[in-house]
Amino acid sequence: MPFLGFLFFDPLYLLLMAPAMVFALWAQSRTTRAFGKWSKVANRVGMTGEQVASRLWTTYGQAAWADRGGNVALPVGRVGGTLSDHYDPHHKAINLSEAVFSQPTVASAAVAAHELGHALQDAEGYGPMKFRQSFYPAAAFASKAWVWLFLVAFFLPHLRGPLMLGAVICLSLYAVFALVTLPVELDASKRALVMLETGHVLTGEELQGGREVLNAAALTYVASAVQAIMMVVYLLLRSRN
């Protein structure tokens, strides 16, 4: 969400958003710590994230697509950045950051399996994921539009009411997207842990480590949703003044 520095001079903004921001920073810190910790622990099967994704896809994913009359190869590629891993539903591909793609660690196995969980959602036509995909263009536009509407409202006081209403509507759309993202991410992590266990990739303490990584990452999505909701509340309150 775009940053508006001047809002830090608004006591109402600080009252509503400061706790949400602290929570977001804590969630991000926890994710970084968990990933860093389990990135130093090799998984017992000695498989990189790329190998884990490919193996689990062969075991679980191909059958899911076959049930729908399709056949998807699901390439697994590299992408730049840290924790930038994601599933691309348009190209039916998994993109893993370098540390996840090439390292045989507990963390890389957990992250790769999580992204494969999204591929399985796609293969099965998982409702929340389908909704998020179709809603993304509107949410992406709204996440930027609300800022401009909010700023312009300060310079056009005679149009402040309609502009603030537009900002609230746009930000609400973004908040809906953030909320819909939660079940999608949680379900992908749940699928990942099942595959890692039944596929005999992680066991015992390793599996607990994978769960720690995925649970920490899930908190960042919770934090994003909380921030969006609190910002909607802020705009609603400010629009009355």
C-alpha positions as CSV (number, residue, x, y, z in Angstrom):
1,M,0.0,0.0,0.0
2,P,1.5,3.4,-0.9
3,F,3.1,5.4,1.9
4,L,1.8,8.8,2.8
5,G,4.3,10.4,5.1
6,F,2.3,13.5,6.0
7,L,-0.4,11.3,7.6
8,F,2.0,10.7,10.5
9,F,1.1,14.2,11.7
10,D,-2.5,13.1,12.1
11,P,-3.2,11.8,15.6
12,L,-6.2,9.8,14.4
13,Y,-4.0,8.1,11.8
14,L,-1.4,7.2,14.4
15,L,-4.0,5.9,16.8
16,L,-5.5,3.6,14.2
17,M,-2.5,2.6,12.1
18,A,0.5,2.5,14.5
19,P,-0.6,-0.8,16.1
20,A,-1.3,-2.3,12.7
21,M,2.2,-1.2,11.5
22,V,3.9,-2.6,14.6
23,F,2.1,-5.9,14.0
24,A,3.2,-5.9,10.3
25,L,6.8,-5.3,11.3
26,W,6.7,-8.1,13.9
27,A,5.1,-10.5,11.3
28,Q,7.8,-9.7,8.8
29,S,10.5,-10.1,11.3
30,R,9.1,-13.4,12.4
31,T,9.0,-14.6,8.8
32,T,12.6,-13.5,8.2
33,R,13.8,-15.3,11.4
34,A,12.0,-18.5,10.7
35,F,13.1,-18.7,7.1
36,G,16.7,-17.8,8.1
37,K,16.7,-20.4,10.9
38,W,15.4,-23.3,8.7
39,S,17.5,-22.2,5.7
40,K,20.5,-23.4,7.7
41,V,19.0,-26.9,8.3
42,A,19.4,-29.4,5.5
43,N,16.4,-31.6,4.8
44,R,17.1,-35.3,5.2
45,V,16.2,-36.2,1.6
46,G,18.8,-33.7,0.3
47,M,16.3,-32.2,-2.1
48,T,16.3,-28.6,-3.3
49,G,13.2,-26.5,-3.6
50,E,13.1,-27.2,-7.4
51,Q,13.4,-30.9,-6.8
52,V,10.7,-30.9,-4.1
53,A,8.3,-29.0,-6.3
54,S,8.9,-31.3,-9.2
55,R,8.6,-34.5,-7.1
56,L,5.4,-33.4,-5.4
57,W,3.9,-32.3,-8.7
58,T,4.5,-35.7,-10.2
59,T,3.0,-37.4,-7.1
60,Y,0.0,-35.1,-6.5
61,G,-0.4,-32.5,-9.1
62,Q,-0.6,-34.3,-12.4
63,A,-3.5,-36.4,-11.2
64,A,-5.4,-33.3,-10.2
65,W,-5.1,-31.8,-13.7
66,A,-5.8,-35.2,-15.3
67,D,-9.1,-35.3,-13.4
68,R,-10.1,-32.1,-15.2
69,G,-9.1,-33.5,-18.6
70,G,-5.9,-31.5,-18.8
71,N,-2.1,-32.2,-18.8
72,V,0.2,-29.5,-17.4
73,A,4.0,-29.9,-17.2
74,L,4.3,-27.2,-14.5
75,P,7.8,-25.8,-15.1
76,V,9.8,-24.7,-12.0
77,G,12.0,-21.6,-12.6
78,R,14.1,-19.1,-10.8
79,V,13.1,-15.5,-9.9
80,G,15.1,-12.7,-8.4
81,G,14.7,-11.4,-4.9
82,T,14.3,-12.9,-1.4
83,L,11.0,-14.7,-0.5
84,S,9.7,-13.7,-3.9
85,D,8.5,-17.2,-4.6
86,H,5.1,-17.4,-6.3
87,Y,2.8,-19.5,-8.5
88,D,1.9,-18.0,-11.9
89,P,-1.6,-19.2,-12.8
90,H,-1.4,-17.7,-16.3
91,H,1.6,-19.6,-17.4
92,K,1.0,-22.6,-15.0
93,A,4.5,-22.3,-13.6
94,I,6.2,-22.1,-10.2
95,N,8.8,-19.4,-9.7
96,L,11.2,-19.8,-6.8
97,S,13.8,-17.4,-5.4
98,E,17.4,-18.6,-5.7
99,A,17.8,-19.7,-2.1
100,V,14.7,-21.8,-2.4
101,F,15.3,-23.1,-5.9
102,S,18.8,-24.4,-5.3
103,Q,19.2,-25.1,-1.6
104,P,18.3,-28.5,0.0
105,T,17.0,-27.1,3.2
106,V,13.9,-27.4,5.3
107,A,12.8,-23.9,4.5
108,S,13.2,-24.3,0.7
109,A,11.1,-27.5,0.9
110,A,8.3,-25.8,2.8
111,V,8.2,-22.8,0.5
112,A,8.3,-24.9,-2.7
113,A,5.5,-27.1,-1.4
114,H,3.5,-24.0,-0.5
115,E,3.7,-22.8,-4.1
116,L,2.8,-26.2,-5.3
117,G,-0.3,-25.9,-3.0
118,H,-1.4,-23.0,-5.2
119,A,-0.9,-25.1,-8.3
120,L,-3.2,-27.7,-6.8
121,Q,-5.7,-25.0,-6.0
122,D,-5.6,-24.0,-9.6
123,A,-5.9,-27.5,-10.9
124,E,-8.9,-28.2,-8.7
125,G,-10.6,-24.8,-9.4
126,Y,-10.5,-23.8,-5.8
127,G,-13.1,-21.1,-5.3
128,P,-11.3,-18.4,-3.3
129,M,-8.3,-18.6,-5.6
130,K,-10.5,-18.2,-8.7
131,F,-12.2,-15.2,-7.1
132,R,-8.8,-13.7,-6.2
133,Q,-7.5,-14.1,-9.7
134,S,-10.6,-12.5,-11.3
135,F,-10.6,-9.7,-8.7
136,Y,-6.9,-8.9,-8.9
137,P,-7.1,-6.3,-11.7
138,A,-9.7,-4.2,-9.9
139,A,-7.8,-4.5,-6.6
140,A,-4.5,-3.5,-8.2
141,F,-6.1,-0.4,-9.7
142,A,-8.0,0.5,-6.5
143,S,-4.8,0.2,-4.4
144,K,-3.4,3.1,-6.3
145,A,-6.5,5.1,-7.1
146,W,-7.5,5.7,-3.5
147,V,-4.3,7.6,-2.8
148,W,-4.9,10.1,-5.6
149,L,-8.5,10.5,-4.7
150,F,-7.5,11.1,-1.1
151,L,-4.9,13.7,-2.0
152,V,-7.0,15.5,-4.5
153,A,-9.7,15.9,-1.9
154,F,-7.5,18.2,0.1
155,F,-7.1,20.6,-2.9
156,L,-10.7,20.5,-4.0
157,P,-12.7,21.1,-0.9
158,H,-15.9,21.6,-2.9
159,L,-15.6,18.0,-4.1
160,R,-14.2,16.5,-1.0
161,G,-17.3,14.5,-0.2
162,P,-17.4,12.5,-3.5
163,L,-13.7,12.2,-3.7
164,M,-13.4,10.8,-0.1
165,L,-16.2,8.4,-0.9
166,G,-14.4,7.2,-4.0
167,A,-11.2,6.7,-1.9
168,V,-13.2,4.7,0.7
169,I,-14.7,2.5,-2.0
170,C,-11.3,1.9,-3.7
171,L,-9.6,1.1,-0.5
172,S,-12.4,-1.2,0.5
173,L,-11.9,-3.2,-2.7
174,Y,-8.3,-3.6,-1.8
175,A,-9.2,-4.7,1.7
176,V,-11.6,-7.3,0.3
177,F,-8.7,-8.6,-1.9
178,A,-6.5,-8.8,1.2
179,L,-9.1,-10.7,3.1
180,V,-9.8,-13.2,0.3
181,T,-6.0,-13.8,0.1
182,L,-6.0,-15.2,3.6
183,P,-7.9,-18.5,3.0
184,V,-6.0,-18.9,-0.3
185,E,-2.6,-18.7,1.5
186,L,-3.7,-20.7,4.5
187,D,-5.1,-23.5,2.4
188,A,-1.9,-23.6,0.3
189,S,0.1,-24.0,3.5
190,K,-2.2,-26.8,4.7
191,R,-1.8,-28.6,1.5
192,A,1.9,-28.1,1.6
193,L,2.3,-29.7,5.0
194,V,0.2,-32.7,4.0
195,M,2.3,-33.3,0.9
196,L,5.5,-32.9,2.7
197,E,4.5,-35.4,5.3
198,T,2.8,-38.0,3.1
199,G,5.3,-37.6,0.4
200,H,8.1,-38.3,3.0
201,V,10.0,-35.2,2.2
202,L,10.0,-33.8,5.8
203,T,9.4,-35.7,9.0
204,G,9.6,-35.1,12.7
205,E,11.4,-31.9,13.7
206,E,11.9,-31.0,10.0
207,L,8.1,-31.0,9.5
208,Q,7.7,-28.8,12.6
209,G,10.3,-26.4,11.1
210,G,8.4,-26.3,7.8
211,R,5.2,-25.5,9.7
212,E,7.0,-22.7,11.6
213,V,8.1,-21.1,8.3
214,L,4.7,-21.3,6.7
215,N,2.8,-20.1,9.8
216,A,5.1,-17.1,10.1
217,A,4.6,-16.3,6.4
218,A,0.8,-16.5,6.9
219,L,1.0,-13.7,9.6
220,T,2.3,-11.3,6.9
221,Y,-1.0,-11.8,5.0
222,V,-3.0,-11.2,8.2
223,A,-1.0,-8.0,8.8
224,S,-1.7,-6.8,5.3
225,A,-5.4,-7.4,5.8
226,V,-5.4,-5.6,9.2
227,Q,-3.6,-2.6,7.7
228,A,-6.1,-2.3,4.9
229,I,-9.1,-2.6,7.2
230,M,-7.8,0.0,9.6
231,M,-7.0,2.4,6.7
232,V,-10.7,2.0,5.5
233,V,-11.8,2.9,9.1
234,Y,-9.5,5.9,9.0
235,L,-10.9,7.2,5.7
236,L,-14.4,6.7,6.9
237,L,-13.8,8.7,10.0
238,R,-11.9,11.5,8.1
239,S,-14.6,11.7,5.4
240,R,-17.1,12.9,8.1
241,N,-15.0,15.9,9.0
